[in-house]
Every structure is written in structure tokens, then in C-alpha cells.
């Protein structure tokens, strides 16, 4: 796939409708773009007034085998009665191709935004995460990656070093702050924690509410520690996060055991997400959507703030991890 295709410049509305027509779907509405920077996702209605979502995967990101593992995980979850958006099958295939693009079609499943500060909803989500992990433990991903310092810290560090987006006058300080953060994460990382198939990006934006939670977007599914799918539900100060974590674990353990040793990974995982996200923005800068939506990435103030953020995160990593209330 060439660079032009990589930035979706060849993915025109007619191309999308032709791809759907090949699968027997006639689009009887416009294509409404949904919020997605990584892929291209559109909602539409067919001639029978059924609503669907079509997702075109960014070329060169995932292999066919990796996407098929994502789809299989979604269907494994459906079979275990977990509410998740899973791709539809056409001739028993979920992964479709058209003009060199991989794509999939999903039913359109609406819902309200999950309320991250609603304790009842948080408990409900945590119970379903326990069920997701029940399914996730049944077998591993083979083609999809496992969360690691290499992917989330060391490779992004190489991206930073070669990037022209970071102002030259700040680059040495930024790389030094990055190195200190990598050292701090490495010093408290645990390679002995068991890993399983995860949602991988279970933040509030990937949970809809429709008489209960509906989990969407398994695009970042991978192997990793169970706590990766829990910590992004936490918000507020440390005391609030401790109470939330206790609530989450209690509900989660109705369906899956939780290894309390994983709590020490919460701040390392948070730091890894900071670094990985920033490298992701740089990697995608050739896509016209990124300069348009993230213009501050070219400003000096932004990079000064990132140096401060990395420095503060090092201090957090040096503090004691969250402690649960002892049970007697």
C-alpha cells in the first residue's frame, strides 16, 4: 500500500459504496463519518432502513491475521453473552477487502455516554469486564502483540528522536525527560504478571450505555495484564481513585479473580499511555486529519508542557502505589 492510500486519500464515498454493494448492501443514505482518527468509520442506512457502521482499517497497521483475531474475540464475547459491537459475517467472513483496503460492517448500536462518575454504572461495567476477562483467558492471541516497554516506550522514544515536530531548542530536554520516565517505568514494571486477551483501550468513550454497558472498538485489543482494562475507569485524586478501585475490584471479582499484585502497574501503564499516544500523533502527522485537528502539536508551549507532564509522572511513579483497604 502506497503512502497516498495510507493517508486514506484514495478512499472516496463511491469507493465505500462500491465495497458495500459487492456485499449486497445498497446504501440509501449519506455516509456519516464517526469519530475515528486511526481508521475511517461511517454510519449509513440501507434500502430496508436498517442502520449499519462500516469501518475501513488503516493500511499497514494490522495484518489480516491480527484483524481476524480482533473479530474472533468480539464473537467469542457475544457467544458468552457480553454486550459488544461485533462485525457481521458475509459468506461466513467478517474481514472484507476492496481495492486493497480491509473493512468490516457492524450493526449500528446506539446508546448514551457511559457516566464515569456514576458508581452504579461503574460497578456494572466492572462486572462485565470480569466476564470479558473470563472469555479472554480461554485462549491467547497469537498474531496480536503483548503490551510491553519495547512497544509503548522504547519505540516511541525512537520516534521522538527522529521527529522534526519537536522544536530543536527543546528537543534535548524533552528526550532527557523521556529517558527519565522510561527508567522510572522500567524500575517498577512486572514481567511476572499473567497476561490475557484484553479490550486494550477501555476508556469511557468506548463504553456506551443502553440499559447496561455496551463495549465498542476492539481495535487496540492485545495481550496484557488485566488491570489495563480497569485503570482507565479511575478518575479524581488518589483517595477517590482508591475508593473507585475497591468498588471496581469487588464487582469484577463476581466473575473473575483479580491479582492484587497488578495494582503496582497502574501508574506505569498510565505513563506508557502518555508516551505511546504522543508518538502516535507524530507517526500520523502525514494524515491531513492530524494537522487539522491537533494544530497545537507544532507549538513550543505544547512541548514544554509535555516535559512538565513527563517530569510529574516520574514523581508519581516514585510514590507508593494505590493501597486497598485491608480486609479482616
RARA-V133110 format. One record per pair of residues at least 4 apart in sequence whose ideal C-beta (glycine too) atoms are under 7 Angstrom apart, sorted by the first residue. I is the first residue (numbers start at 0). J is the second residue. D is the distance in whole Angstrom. If there is no record, write none. Layout:
{{I | J | D} {I | J | D}}
//
This chain:
{{0 | 4 | 5} {0 | 5 | 6} {0 | 58 | 4} {0 | 59 | 6} {0 | 99 | 6} {1 | 5 | 7} {2 | 6 | 7} {3 | 8 | 5} {3 | 9 | 6} {4 | 9 | 5} {4 | 58 | 6} {4 | 99 | 6} {5 | 58 | 5} {5 | 59 | 6} {6 | 285 | 6} {6 | 286 | 5} {6 | 287 | 7} {7 | 39 | 5} {10 | 14 | 6} {10 | 15 | 7} {10 | 39 | 6} {10 | 55 | 6} {10 | 100 | 7} {12 | 16 | 6} {12 | 30 | 6} {13 | 17 | 6} {14 | 18 | 6} {14 | 98 | 6} {15 | 19 | 7} {15 | 30 | 6} {15 | 41 | 7} {15 | 53 | 7} {16 | 20 | 6} {16 | 26 | 5} {17 | 21 | 7} {17 | 97 | 7} {18 | 97 | 4} {18 | 102 | 6} {19 | 24 | 4} {19 | 26 | 6} {19 | 53 | 6} {20 | 24 | 7} {20 | 25 | 6} {21 | 97 | 7} {22 | 89 | 5} {22 | 95 | 6} {22 | 104 | 7} {24 | 45 | 5} {25 | 45 | 6} {25 | 46 | 5} {26 | 43 | 5} {26 | 45 | 6} {27 | 44 | 6} {27 | 45 | 6} {27 | 46 | 4} {28 | 43 | 5} {28 | 44 | 4} {30 | 41 | 4} {30 | 43 | 5} {31 | 41 | 6} {31 | 42 | 5} {31 | 43 | 7} {32 | 41 | 6} {33 | 40 | 4} {33 | 41 | 7} {33 | 42 | 6} {33 | 52 | 7} {35 | 39 | 7} {35 | 40 | 4} {36 | 283 | 7} {36 | 288 | 6} {37 | 57 | 6} {37 | 218 | 6} {38 | 54 | 6} {38 | 55 | 6} {38 | 56 | 5} {38 | 57 | 5} {38 | 218 | 7} {39 | 55 | 4} {40 | 52 | 6} {40 | 54 | 5} {41 | 53 | 5} {42 | 50 | 7} {42 | 52 | 5} {42 | 107 | 6} {43 | 51 | 6} {43 | 53 | 7} {44 | 48 | 6} {44 | 49 | 7} {44 | 50 | 5} {45 | 49 | 5} {45 | 51 | 7} {50 | 107 | 4} {51 | 104 | 6} {51 | 105 | 7} {51 | 106 | 6} {51 | 107 | 6} {52 | 105 | 4} {52 | 107 | 5} {53 | 102 | 6} {53 | 104 | 5} {54 | 102 | 6} {54 | 103 | 5} {54 | 105 | 7} {55 | 100 | 5} {55 | 102 | 5} {56 | 60 | 7} {56 | 61 | 6} {56 | 66 | 6} {56 | 101 | 4} {56 | 102 | 7} {58 | 100 | 7} {61 | 65 | 4} {61 | 66 | 5} {62 | 142 | 6} {63 | 67 | 6} {63 | 94 | 6} {63 | 101 | 7} {64 | 68 | 7} {64 | 142 | 4} {65 | 69 | 7} {65 | 142 | 5} {65 | 143 | 5} {66 | 70 | 6} {66 | 94 | 5} {66 | 101 | 6} {67 | 71 | 6} {67 | 94 | 5} {68 | 72 | 6} {68 | 140 | 5} {68 | 142 | 5} {68 | 143 | 5} {69 | 73 | 7} {69 | 217 | 5} {69 | 218 | 7} {69 | 220 | 5} {70 | 74 | 7} {70 | 86 | 5} {70 | 93 | 4} {70 | 94 | 6} {70 | 103 | 7} {71 | 75 | 6} {72 | 76 | 7} {72 | 196 | 6} {72 | 217 | 6} {72 | 220 | 6} {73 | 77 | 7} {73 | 83 | 5} {73 | 85 | 4} {73 | 86 | 7} {73 | 217 | 6} {74 | 78 | 6} {74 | 85 | 5} {75 | 79 | 7} {75 | 134 | 5} {76 | 81 | 4} {76 | 83 | 5} {76 | 131 | 6} {76 | 134 | 5} {77 | 81 | 7} {77 | 83 | 6} {77 | 85 | 5} {79 | 130 | 7} {79 | 133 | 7} {79 | 134 | 5} {81 | 127 | 6} {81 | 130 | 5} {81 | 131 | 6} {81 | 134 | 7} {82 | 211 | 7} {82 | 212 | 6} {82 | 213 | 5} {82 | 214 | 7} {83 | 214 | 5} {84 | 105 | 5} {84 | 108 | 6} {84 | 213 | 7} {84 | 215 | 4} {86 | 93 | 4} {86 | 103 | 4} {86 | 104 | 6} {86 | 105 | 5} {87 | 93 | 7} {87 | 104 | 5} {87 | 105 | 7} {87 | 106 | 7} {88 | 92 | 6} {88 | 93 | 5} {89 | 95 | 6} {93 | 103 | 6} {94 | 101 | 6} {94 | 103 | 6} {95 | 102 | 5} {95 | 103 | 6} {96 | 100 | 7} {96 | 101 | 6} {97 | 102 | 6} {108 | 213 | 6} {110 | 207 | 3} {110 | 208 | 5} {110 | 209 | 4} {110 | 213 | 5} {111 | 207 | 7} {111 | 208 | 5} {112 | 208 | 7} {113 | 120 | 6} {113 | 124 | 7} {113 | 203 | 5} {113 | 206 | 4} {113 | 207 | 7} {113 | 208 | 5} {113 | 212 | 6} {114 | 120 | 5} {115 | 203 | 4} {115 | 232 | 7} {115 | 234 | 6} {116 | 234 | 7} {117 | 121 | 6} {118 | 122 | 6} {118 | 246 | 6} {119 | 123 | 7} {120 | 124 | 6} {120 | 208 | 7} {121 | 125 | 6} {121 | 232 | 6} {121 | 243 | 7} {121 | 246 | 6} {121 | 247 | 6} {122 | 126 | 7} {122 | 246 | 6} {122 | 250 | 4} {123 | 127 | 7} {123 | 211 | 6} {123 | 212 | 6} {124 | 128 | 6} {124 | 206 | 6} {124 | 212 | 5} {124 | 232 | 7} {125 | 129 | 7} {125 | 247 | 4} {125 | 250 | 4} {125 | 251 | 5} {126 | 130 | 7} {126 | 250 | 5} {126 | 251 | 7} {126 | 253 | 6} {126 | 254 | 6} {127 | 131 | 6} {127 | 212 | 5} {128 | 132 | 6} {128 | 228 | 5} {128 | 229 | 7} {128 | 251 | 6} {129 | 133 | 7} {129 | 251 | 4} {129 | 252 | 7} {129 | 253 | 6} {129 | 254 | 3} {129 | 255 | 4} {130 | 134 | 7} {130 | 254 | 5} {131 | 135 | 6} {131 | 198 | 6} {132 | 136 | 6} {132 | 195 | 6} {132 | 225 | 5} {132 | 255 | 5} {133 | 254 | 6} {133 | 255 | 5} {135 | 195 | 4} {135 | 196 | 4} {135 | 197 | 6} {136 | 195 | 5} {139 | 196 | 7} {139 | 222 | 6} {140 | 196 | 6} {140 | 221 | 7} {140 | 222 | 5} {143 | 220 | 6} {143 | 221 | 5} {143 | 222 | 7} {144 | 150 | 6} {144 | 221 | 5} {145 | 194 | 6} {145 | 221 | 6} {145 | 222 | 4} {145 | 223 | 6} {146 | 151 | 7} {146 | 221 | 6} {146 | 222 | 7} {146 | 223 | 4} {146 | 227 | 6} {147 | 151 | 7} {148 | 152 | 5} {148 | 153 | 6} {148 | 184 | 7} {148 | 185 | 6} {148 | 188 | 6} {149 | 153 | 5} {149 | 154 | 6} {150 | 154 | 6} {151 | 155 | 7} {151 | 271 | 4} {151 | 274 | 6} {151 | 275 | 5} {152 | 156 | 6} {152 | 181 | 5} {152 | 184 | 6} {152 | 271 | 6} {152 | 274 | 6} {154 | 158 | 7} {155 | 159 | 6} {155 | 274 | 5} {155 | 275 | 6} {155 | 277 | 7} {155 | 278 | 3} {156 | 160 | 7} {156 | 177 | 6} {156 | 181 | 6} {157 | 161 | 7} {158 | 162 | 6} {158 | 278 | 4} {158 | 281 | 5} {158 | 282 | 6} {159 | 165 | 6} {159 | 173 | 7} {159 | 174 | 6} {159 | 177 | 6} {159 | 278 | 7} {160 | 174 | 6} {162 | 281 | 5} {164 | 281 | 6} {164 | 284 | 6} {164 | 296 | 6} {164 | 297 | 6} {165 | 169 | 6} {165 | 170 | 5} {165 | 173 | 6} {165 | 302 | 6} {166 | 170 | 7} {166 | 299 | 5} {166 | 302 | 6} {169 | 173 | 5} {169 | 299 | 6} {169 | 302 | 5} {169 | 303 | 7} {170 | 174 | 6} {171 | 175 | 6} {172 | 176 | 6} {172 | 306 | 6} {173 | 177 | 6} {173 | 302 | 6} {173 | 305 | 7} {173 | 306 | 5} {174 | 178 | 6} {175 | 179 | 7} {176 | 180 | 6} {176 | 306 | 5} {176 | 309 | 4} {176 | 310 | 6} {177 | 181 | 6} {177 | 274 | 7} {177 | 309 | 6} {178 | 182 | 6} {179 | 183 | 6} {179 | 313 | 5} {180 | 184 | 6} {180 | 270 | 6} {180 | 274 | 7} {180 | 309 | 5} {180 | 312 | 6} {180 | 313 | 5} {181 | 185 | 6} {182 | 186 | 6} {183 | 313 | 5} {183 | 316 | 4} {183 | 317 | 7} {184 | 188 | 6} {184 | 267 | 5} {184 | 270 | 5} {184 | 271 | 6} {184 | 316 | 7} {187 | 263 | 6} {187 | 267 | 6} {187 | 316 | 6} {188 | 267 | 6} {189 | 263 | 7} {189 | 264 | 6} {192 | 224 | 5} {192 | 258 | 7} {192 | 260 | 6} {192 | 261 | 6} {192 | 264 | 7} {194 | 222 | 5} {194 | 223 | 5} {194 | 224 | 6} {195 | 222 | 7} {195 | 225 | 6} {196 | 220 | 7} {196 | 222 | 6} {197 | 220 | 6} {197 | 221 | 6} {197 | 222 | 7} {197 | 223 | 5} {197 | 227 | 6} {197 | 228 | 5} {198 | 214 | 6} {198 | 217 | 6} {198 | 220 | 6} {198 | 228 | 5} {199 | 219 | 4} {199 | 220 | 5} {199 | 221 | 5} {199 | 223 | 7} {199 | 227 | 7} {200 | 205 | 6} {200 | 216 | 7} {200 | 219 | 4} {201 | 205 | 6} {201 | 228 | 4} {201 | 231 | 6} {202 | 231 | 4} {205 | 214 | 7} {205 | 215 | 5} {205 | 216 | 5} {206 | 212 | 5} {206 | 214 | 6} {207 | 213 | 4} {207 | 215 | 6} {208 | 212 | 6} {209 | 213 | 6} {223 | 227 | 5} {224 | 261 | 5} {224 | 264 | 6} {225 | 229 | 7} {225 | 257 | 7} {225 | 261 | 6} {226 | 230 | 6} {226 | 261 | 4} {226 | 262 | 7} {226 | 264 | 5} {226 | 265 | 6} {227 | 268 | 6} {229 | 247 | 6} {229 | 251 | 7} {230 | 265 | 5} {230 | 268 | 6} {230 | 269 | 7} {232 | 243 | 7} {232 | 247 | 6} {233 | 240 | 4} {233 | 243 | 5} {233 | 244 | 6} {235 | 239 | 3} {235 | 240 | 6} {236 | 240 | 7} {237 | 241 | 6} {237 | 321 | 7} {238 | 242 | 7} {239 | 243 | 6} {240 | 244 | 6} {240 | 321 | 6} {241 | 245 | 7} {241 | 321 | 5} {241 | 322 | 7} {242 | 246 | 7} {243 | 247 | 6} {244 | 248 | 6} {244 | 321 | 6} {244 | 323 | 7} {245 | 249 | 6} {245 | 323 | 6} {245 | 324 | 6} {246 | 250 | 7} {247 | 251 | 6} {248 | 252 | 6} {248 | 257 | 5} {251 | 255 | 6} {251 | 257 | 6} {252 | 256 | 6} {252 | 257 | 5} {259 | 323 | 7} {262 | 320 | 6} {262 | 321 | 6} {263 | 320 | 5} {264 | 268 | 5} {265 | 269 | 6} {265 | 320 | 7} {265 | 321 | 6} {266 | 270 | 6} {266 | 315 | 6} {266 | 316 | 5} {266 | 320 | 7} {267 | 271 | 6} {267 | 316 | 7} {268 | 272 | 6} {269 | 273 | 7} {270 | 274 | 7} {270 | 312 | 5} {270 | 316 | 6} {271 | 275 | 6} {272 | 276 | 6} {273 | 277 | 7} {273 | 308 | 7} {273 | 312 | 7} {274 | 278 | 6} {275 | 279 | 6} {276 | 280 | 7} {277 | 281 | 7} {277 | 305 | 7} {278 | 282 | 6} {279 | 283 | 6} {280 | 284 | 7} {280 | 289 | 7} {280 | 293 | 6} {280 | 296 | 6} {283 | 289 | 5} {284 | 289 | 5} {284 | 290 | 7} {287 | 291 | 6} {288 | 292 | 6} {289 | 293 | 5} {290 | 294 | 6} {295 | 301 | 5} {296 | 301 | 6} {299 | 303 | 6} {300 | 304 | 6} {301 | 305 | 7} {302 | 306 | 7} {303 | 307 | 7} {304 | 308 | 6} {305 | 309 | 6} {306 | 310 | 6} {307 | 311 | 6} {308 | 312 | 6} {309 | 313 | 7} {311 | 315 | 7} {312 | 316 | 6} {313 | 317 | 7} {314 | 318 | 7}}
//
